[in-house]
Structures are given as structure tokens and as C-alpha cells.
Amino acid sequence: MSTVALGQELVTLEEVIALTLKDNFDVRLMQNAAQSTHTDNKHSVGLFLPQINGNAATMWNDTHQDLEFENAANNRSGDARANNTTASVQAVWTLFDGTKMFATRARLEEIAVQGEMKVKNQMVNSIAAVITNYYNIVRQKQQLRAIQEMMSVNEERLKLAERKLEVGTGARPELLQAKVDLNAQRTLAIQQETLINQLKDQLNGLVGLKLPQQYEVADTIIINLNILYTDIVDNIEHNSYQLQATRQNISIAQRTLHESFGSLSPVINATGAYNFSKTNNTKLINPFAPLQSQNSGLNYGFTISIPILNGLATSRSIQQSHINVRRQKLVYEQQKQVVDVAVRNAYVNYDNTKKILAIEEENILLAKENVVIALERFKRGATTFVELRAAQESLETAYNRLIAARYDAKVAETELLRLNGSLLK
């Protein structure tokens, strides 16, 4: 008799990150916002083009008229009907507005650049979330294997307790306790499998449900233990997309200030229009009115608008723009300080997790050896089940600490790279 086992598809971290950059909703929403800013910037060339408008209208008039003249013989009264058709094309081209149009276009360019920085910053944050979630699944898988290893020790302990009881050298409480401990491990294994499945669903949600319904992740947590503090802090102002996006607000505020100053300048426009008008009087009461009149022609020239007094609105706008520039500089300095503190704290955490990991790697070897010795001594009757159980609990605790130390070290490494913006690079 033969059976076929279908293994679950292995999904690597690189594949998950690629799906994140493509299908994560936070990234896609930020990209959508960036497209809006790029559209505004693309069409800002319209600030330098003339405005051209066409108008056309046709009207029918039906009015009652009473006309009286010195010569009463010419008096008339009755209904008059006429049709009037007009059309025009008008153009206004701003030749000078105090360079306000240039400042507006520069501001839109700065906003578009900021949109790109925000997209990259969101990508970095989403990648960090995916890495943390992915390795949390790996961590829980390792925890499940540790539980299964403890179950194998408990099964061996249960067999020994049964043999001892059969030959009359053991006690029933030892057998019962071994069964209780084994059942507790089985319960933990079921709970652990449930947790792993929940974490897999969460990871799938971060990539827009693009992963297979059933999949597997890697078995080990890969940690970079060679990150230096200088590698993170050097040039962080230009590496951190978060700081770059915040710094763009200063440039945007400065362009807005330039726009405000432009309101103080005269505005010179070139204007031109072509007008056409035609009137047909289909029924006349006034004998001196024409049956038809038509006018057409071109007019053109220049206009200048000089701001003199507008209730101090321009002065207020300029002062508010100055205040906003200073505010954005303060916001950037504050954000930079927050990032600097976060980097220092993250590196201290990273350095400590490396030290803890080294200790726990050594400690797990000692705990494993201790269980092997205790199990052999228990087989020979040289130790009690209480001492064996204490060795088991020590190994279980050592496993928990080691697995937690590995995961914590990876989280600390990820946070450092997130703050530095290196995750996207």
C-alpha cells in the first residue's frame, strides 16, 4: 500500500516582501495619493498658458411696443419680433504676476517629491511589519518543535513509569503525573498550531491575500549580528524617508511664502477678443429701425492691476507664511530628535539582545545535556521522577528563552533598518 503526501508550498521572505510592495493596501493607498500630487505637478504648466474662452448665444425677442412721434401720423403700436445671435472668443494671458506662477509650480513640484518620499516611507514600514510577522510565524514553529521535543521526553518518561510499575519498583502517582504532563504538552501543541495558522492569515492579509491558502515559511530566523551604530546614524537625514518627507514641508512652506509675496506685485495681462453679433428684426413697429444689423471685429490690448489696499489681507498672508516656515523647521528638528532617540534606544536593545542570545545559545546546550543525564539516571533508578521533571522544566524554560531571544534580536535588527530606511534599499 502506498500513500501520497502533498506538502504545503514554501513561501520565502523575499517573495512576501515583493507581494507587499505590490499588493499591500497601505502602500497602494499612499501610491494613489502620490499619483494625485504628480497629476497636479504635471498640469502646473497650465499656469503659464493663456486662458481662452468661447461664448455663443441666440435670443428671440417678442415684445409689445407703443411708439409716439411729434407727427401723430407716425405713431405705431403692436408686437415686435427679433432674433439676436452673438458669439465671441476671448483670451487672457498673464505676462507678469510677480513670479507668483513660478512659485506655485515650484511648490507643486515639492509636493510631488514629498509624495514619493511618503510612498517609500510607507513601503519601509510595511516591509518591517511583514518581516516581524513572518519571523513571528517562524518563532512559533520553533516553539511547536520545542513542545514536540518535550512531548517525546514525556512519552519516554511515561514508558519508564509503566515498566517500573509492572516490575513493582515504581509507584502509580509517577505514572499518573507522567500522563498529566504529556496531555498538557499535547494541549499546548494544539494551541500552538492554532496560533501559527492565525499568524499566517495575518501575514496573508498584509499582502492583499495573495499567498496560497495553505503555505509554509522558513524554519530559521536569520539575524545580522554585525550592524554597527555608525552604519545606522551616518547620513540618516538623507537615508530616512520619514525625515526626507518631513523636510520637504520646509521647502513647500518657503514656496508658499514666495507666492504670498507675489500678491504685492502688479499683474499684467495681454487680452484679446473676437466678437460677432447679428440681429434680425422679423417684425418691426418702428419704421426707422433696421431690418438687420451685424457687427464683428477684433479687440486687443493690455491690462494692469495694481494692488493698493485689500484690508491688509496680503500682509497677513505673508506673516502667516513666515510663521509656517518657522513652524515646519521646528517640526523637522523635533522629528529628527525623535528619530535620533529611537535609533539610540533601538541599538541598545539590539546590542542587549545579541548578548542575551549568546547566553541562551549556551544555556540550551546545558539544559539538553542535563535532561539526557537525568533520563539515564531515572532509567537506572538513581534519581526520582521529581528530579527528572525539574530537568524537563528547566529545558522547556531554556527553549522558551532561546526562541524569544532569537525573535527579539530579529525585531531589534528590523527596527534599526526601518529607522535608517535600509529595508527598501
C-alpha positions in Angstrom: 0.0 0.0 0.0 1.3 3.4 -0.9 0.3 6.9 0.0 0.9 10.4 -1.5 1.7 13.3 0.8 1.1 16.8 -0.5 3.4 19.3 1.0 2.5 22.9 1.5 4.2 25.5 -0.7 7.2 27.2 0.9 7.0 31.0 0.8 10.2 32.8 1.3 10.5 36.2 3.0 11.7 37.8 -0.3 8.5 36.7 -2.0 6.4 38.1 0.8 8.2 41.4 0.6 7.7 41.6 -3.2 4.0 41.0 -2.7 3.9 43.7 0.0 5.4 46.3 -2.3 2.8 45.4 -5.0 -0.4 44.5 -3.1 -0.3 45.9 0.4 -3.3 48.3 0.8 -1.4 50.9 2.8 1.3 51.1 0.1 -1.3 51.2 -2.7 -3.3 54.0 -0.9 -0.1 56.0 -0.5 0.8 55.5 -4.1 -2.7 56.7 -5.1 -2.1 59.9 -3.1 1.3 60.3 -4.8 -0.3 60.0 -8.2 -2.7 62.8 -7.3 0.3 65.1 -6.5 2.1 64.1 -9.7 -1.1 64.9 -11.7 -1.2 68.4 -10.1 2.5 68.9 -10.9 2.1 67.6 -14.5 -0.7 70.1 -15.2 1.0 73.0 -13.5 2.4 74.0 -16.9 -1.1 75.5 -17.4 -0.1 78.3 -15.1 2.0 79.8 -18.0 -0.6 79.3 -20.7 -3.3 81.8 -21.7 -6.9 81.3 -20.8 -9.2 81.1 -23.8 -13.0 81.0 -23.6 -15.6 80.9 -26.2 -19.2 82.1 -25.8 -22.2 81.9 -28.1 -25.9 82.7 -27.6 -29.0 83.2 -29.6 -32.1 85.0 -28.3 -35.6 85.5 -29.6 -37.5 88.6 -28.6 -41.2 89.1 -28.8 -42.3 92.5 -27.2 -45.2 94.8 -27.4 -44.3 98.4 -28.4 -46.1 101.7 -28.3 -44.4 104.4 -30.3 -45.4 108.1 -30.2 -43.9 110.8 -32.5 -44.5 114.6 -33.0 -46.3 113.7 -36.1 -49.1 111.6 -34.8 -49.4 110.0 -38.2 -46.2 108.1 -37.5 -47.5 106.7 -34.1 -47.3 102.9 -34.0 -48.2 100.1 -31.6 -48.1 96.4 -31.8 -45.9 93.3 -31.4 -42.2 93.4 -32.5 -40.2 90.3 -33.1 -36.4 89.9 -33.5 -33.7 87.2 -33.3 -30.2 88.1 -31.9 -27.2 85.9 -32.3 -23.8 86.6 -30.6 -20.5 84.8 -30.5 -17.1 85.6 -29.1 -13.7 84.2 -28.4 -11.7 85.8 -25.5 -8.1 85.3 -24.5 -6.3 86.5 -21.3 -2.6 85.8 -20.9 -0.9 86.7 -17.7 2.5 88.1 -18.6 3.7 89.1 -15.2 2.4 88.5 -11.7 5.5 89.0 -9.5 6.8 85.5 -10.4 3.9 84.0 -8.4 3.2 81.4 -11.1 6.8 80.2 -10.9 6.5 79.8 -7.1 3.2 77.9 -7.4 4.7 75.5 -9.9 7.8 75.0 -7.7 5.5 74.3 -4.7 3.6 71.7 -6.7 7.0 70.1 -7.7 8.0 69.9 -4.0 4.7 68.3 -3.1 5.1 65.7 -5.8 8.6 64.9 -4.5 7.2 64.7 -0.9 4.6 62.2 -2.2 7.3 59.9 -3.4 9.1 60.1 -0.1 5.8 59.2 1.7 5.4 56.2 -0.6 8.9 55.0 0.2 8.4 55.6 3.9 5.2 53.5 3.8 7.0 50.8 1.9 9.6 50.7 4.6 7.0 50.5 7.4 5.1 47.8 5.6 8.2 45.7 4.9 9.1 46.0 8.6 5.6 44.8 9.6 5.9 41.9 7.2 9.3 40.8 8.4 8.1 40.9 12.0 5.0 38.9 11.2 6.9 36.4 9.1 9.5 35.7 11.7 6.9 35.5 14.4 5.5 32.5 12.5 9.0 31.0 12.3 9.3 31.7 16.1 6.0 29.9 16.8 7.1 27.0 14.6 10.2 26.7 16.6 8.1 26.8 19.8 6.0 24.0 18.4 9.1 21.9 17.7 10.3 22.5 21.3 6.9 21.4 22.6 7.1 18.2 20.4 10.6 17.5 21.7 9.3 17.9 25.3 6.4 15.5 24.3 9.0 12.9 23.2 10.7 13.2 26.6 7.4 12.8 28.4 6.5 9.8 26.3 9.8 8.2 27.3 9.2 9.1 30.9 5.6 7.6 30.6 7.0 4.3 29.2 9.6 4.1 32.0 6.9 4.7 34.6 4.8 2.0 33.2 7.7 -0.5 33.2 8.6 0.4 36.8 5.0 -0.1 37.9 4.9 -3.5 36.1 8.0 -4.8 37.8 7.0 -3.4 41.1 9.7 -0.8 41.5 7.5 2.2 40.6 4.5 4.0 42.0 1.2 4.8 40.4 1.5 8.6 41.1 4.6 8.7 38.9 2.6 7.1 36.1 -0.4 9.5 36.6 1.9 12.5 36.7 3.7 11.5 33.5 0.3 11.1 31.7 -0.9 14.5 33.0 2.3 16.2 31.8 2.1 14.5 28.4 -1.5 15.6 28.0 -0.6 19.1 28.9 2.0 19.1 26.2 -0.5 17.8 23.7 -2.8 20.7 24.6 0.0 23.2 24.1 0.8 21.7 20.7 -2.8 22.1 19.5 -2.9 25.7 20.8 0.4 26.4 19.1 -0.8 25.1 15.8 -3.9 27.4 16.1 -1.7 30.4 16.8 0.5 29.6 13.8 -2.5 29.5 11.5 -3.8 32.8 12.8 -0.4 34.4 12.2 -0.3 33.0 8.7 -3.7 34.6 8.0 -2.5 37.9 9.4 0.6 37.8 7.1 -1.6 37.0 4.1 -3.8 40.0 5.0 -0.7 42.3 4.8 -0.1 41.2 1.2 -3.7 41.5 0.0 -4.5 37.8 0.4 -2.1 36.9 -2.5 -0.4 34.0 -0.6 -1.7 30.4 -1.1 -4.4 29.3 1.3 -2.0 26.8 2.8 1.7 27.6 2.9 4.8 27.1 4.9 7.5 29.5 6.0 11.2 29.1 6.7 12.4 27.2 9.7 15.2 29.5 11.0 15.4 33.1 11.9 18.3 34.8 10.1 19.9 37.5 12.1 22.5 40.1 11.2 24.7 40.3 14.3 27.3 42.7 12.7 25.4 46.0 12.5 27.4 49.0 13.8 25.9 52.1 15.3 27.8 54.3 12.8 26.2 52.4 9.9 22.8 53.5 11.1 23.4 57.1 12.2 25.7 58.2 9.4 23.8 60.3 7.0 20.5 59.3 8.5 18.9 62.6 7.5 19.3 61.6 3.8 18.6 57.9 4.3 15.4 58.1 6.4 12.4 58.6 4.1 10.4 59.8 7.1 12.9 62.7 7.7 13.1 63.5 4.0 9.3 63.7 3.8 9.2 66.0 6.8 12.0 68.2 5.5 10.0 68.7 2.3 7.4 70.6 4.3 10.0 73.3 4.8 10.5 73.7 1.1 6.8 73.7 0.5 6.3 76.4 3.1 9.0 78.5 1.5 7.4 78.3 -1.9 4.1 79.3 -0.3 5.8 82.4 1.2 7.1 83.2 -2.3 3.5 83.0 -3.6 2.4 85.4 -0.8 5.0 88.0 -1.8 3.7 87.7 -5.4 0.4 89.2 -4.3 2.2 92.5 -3.7 3.2 92.8 -7.4 1.2 94.3 -10.2 -0.4 91.8 -12.6 0.0 92.5 -16.3 -2.3 90.7 -18.7 -2.5 90.6 -22.5 -6.1 90.4 -23.6 -7.8 89.8 -27.0 -11.3 89.0 -28.2 -13.2 88.4 -31.4 -16.9 89.4 -31.2 -19.7 88.7 -33.6 -23.3 89.9 -33.3 -26.2 89.7 -35.7 -29.8 90.9 -35.2 -32.7 90.0 -37.5 -35.9 92.0 -36.9 -38.6 89.8 -38.3 -41.4 92.2 -37.4 -40.9 95.9 -36.9 -43.1 98.5 -35.4 -40.6 101.4 -35.5 -40.3 102.4 -39.2 -36.8 103.9 -38.5 -35.3 100.7 -37.1 -33.1 98.5 -39.5 -34.4 95.1 -40.6 -31.0 93.5 -39.9 -27.8 94.6 -38.2 -24.5 92.8 -38.0 -21.3 93.6 -36.1 -18.0 91.7 -35.9 -14.5 92.7 -35.0 -11.3 92.1 -33.1 -10.1 94.0 -30.0 -6.9 93.5 -28.1 -4.7 95.3 -25.6 -3.0 95.1 -22.2 -4.4 95.4 -18.7 -2.6 96.1 -15.5 -3.9 95.5 -12.0 -2.1 97.2 -9.1 -2.9 96.2 -5.6 -3.3 99.2 -3.4 -5.3 98.2 -0.3 -7.2 94.9 0.4 -7.8 95.1 4.1 -4.3 94.0 4.9 -5.1 90.5 3.6 -1.8 90.3 1.7 0.2 91.4 4.7 -1.5 88.9 6.9 -0.9 86.1 4.4 2.9 87.0 4.2 3.2 87.0 8.0 1.3 83.7 8.3 3.7 82.2 5.7 6.7 83.3 7.6 5.3 81.7 10.8 4.6 78.5 8.9 8.2 78.3 7.6 9.5 78.6 11.2 6.9 76.1 12.3 8.0 73.5 9.7 11.6 73.9 10.7 10.7 73.3 14.3 8.6 70.2 13.3 11.6 68.9 11.4 14.0 69.4 14.3 11.6 67.7 16.6 11.1 64.8 14.2 14.9 64.4 13.8 15.3 64.4 17.6 12.6 61.7 17.8 14.4 59.6 15.2 17.8 60.1 16.9 16.4 58.9 20.3 14.7 56.0 18.6 17.9 54.9 16.9 19.9 55.1 20.2 17.2 53.1 22.0 16.9 50.6 19.2 20.6 50.0 19.0 20.9 49.5 22.8 18.1 47.0 22.5 19.8 45.3 19.6 23.1 45.1 21.4 21.5 43.6 24.5 19.5 41.0 22.5 22.8 39.9 21.0 24.3 39.3 24.4 21.2 37.5 25.7 21.1 35.4 22.6 24.7 34.2 23.1 23.9 33.3 26.7 20.8 31.4 25.8 22.6 29.5 23.0 25.0 28.2 25.6 22.3 27.6 28.1 20.2 25.4 25.8 23.1 23.0 25.4 23.5 22.7 29.2 19.8 22.1 29.7 19.7 19.4 27.0 22.6 17.6 28.5 21.0 17.9 31.9 17.8 16.2 30.6 19.8 13.4 28.9 21.7 12.7 32.2 18.5 12.9 34.3 16.7 10.5 32.0 19.5 7.9 32.1 19.8 8.2 35.8 16.0 7.7 36.0 16.2 4.6 33.9 18.8 3.1 36.4 16.7 4.2 39.4 19.4 6.6 40.5 17.1 9.6 40.6 13.4 10.3 41.2 10.8 11.4 38.7 10.7 14.7 40.6 14.3 15.4 39.7 13.7 14.3 36.1 10.6 16.6 35.8 12.7 19.5 37.2 15.2 18.9 34.4 12.4 18.9 31.9 11.0 22.1 33.1 14.5 23.7 33.0 14.8 22.6 29.4 11.4 23.9 28.5 12.2 27.3 30.0 15.6 27.3 28.2 13.8 26.7 24.9 11.3 29.5 25.6 14.1 32.0 26.4 16.2 31.0 23.4 13.4 31.2 20.9 12.3 34.6 22.4 15.9 35.8 22.2 16.2 34.9 18.6 13.0 36.7 17.7 13.7 39.7 19.8 17.1 40.1 18.1 15.5 40.0 14.7 12.9 42.6 15.7 15.6 44.9 17.0 17.6 44.5 13.8 14.5 45.2 11.7 13.7 48.3 13.7 17.2 49.7 13.2 17.0 49.1 9.4 13.5 50.7 9.4 14.6 53.8 11.1 17.6 54.1 8.7 15.4 53.4 5.6 17.6 50.5 4.6 14.8 47.9 4.4 13.8 49.3 1.0 17.3 49.5 -0.3 
